[in-house]
Amino acid sequence: MNENIALWIIAICLVVQTAISVRNSIFTKKSLQKLENIRSKNPEHEAIGKIMANGKYDEALKMALNLRQKNPTDANSWYFAGLCYYNMKLWDKAEAELKEAQRMNPTWEEKYTGPYLRAIEEQKWK
């Protein structure tokens, strides 16, 4: 009896973990698509977005941080860095980056930064 309960608990945990991974992936894709629609066609932003879409978060992070060094007021560089850290599960760094992007562009809270910040809060409580 106890073995069956343990197996069910493990199965439920695996389903929850898979659902969270899928949700994270959907957040990233939707946010990148929405951001693409509102920002100017900056070639550096496009390059970072494409690299992120391929799951190369280390490489995209380096590009975002380099872009920030050139232009610290580019909110997209903060946002991209936040998404990279988020997908790398570095919650504190992701939160800091996304909050700064949101501070620079408060209108991003509802559709872009807010969903990630709420998801980070959920991760911190686990």
C-alpha positions, -999 to +999 in steps of 0.1 A: +000+000+000+027+025+010+047+016-022+016+026-043+013+059-025+050+066-030+048+058-067+018+081-071+036+109-053+066+105-076+044+104-107+026+136-096+060+154-089+072+144-124+041+158-140+043+190-120+080+195-129+072+189-166+044+214-165+066+240-149+093+235-176+067+238-204+053+269-188+087+285-186+094+277-222+060+292-232+067+324-212+100+328-229+086+324-264+056+346-259+076+373-242+101+373-270+074+375-296+056+403-279+088+422-273+097+418-310+064+435-320+069+466-299+106+474-302+125+489-330+143+466-353+177+468-336+200+441-352+216+434-318+182+428-302+172+405-330+204+385-328+200+380-290+164+370-295+173+344-321+201+329-299+177+327-270+151+311-292+176+283-298+181+278-261+217+292-260+212+313-229+249+316-220+257+330-254+227+353-254+235+365-218+270+375-229+256+395-258+230+412-236+256+422-211+280+435-238+251+455-252+244+469-218+280+480-214+276+501-246+242+514-237+232+510-200+198+526-207+188+499-232+160+482-213+160+453-237+195+443-226+182+441-190+152+422-201+172+397-222+196+392-194+167+385-171+152+360-194+186+342-197+191+341-160+155+329-156+160+300-180+193+292-163+173+290-130+194+318-114+163+333-098+179+362-078+199+375-108+168+371-131+147+390-106+171+419-104+175+422-142+137+420-148+130+445-121+154+470-137+139+465-171+105+471-156+117+502-138+129+515-172+097+506-189+068+503-164+044+494-192+062+461-196+050+448-162+017+433-173+029+414-204+066+411-202+083+413-168+054+406-145+048+370-155+084+362-150+087+380-117+056+362-104+070+328-115+103+336-098+084+343-065+067+309-069+102+293-074+115+310-043+087+295-021+095+260-032 
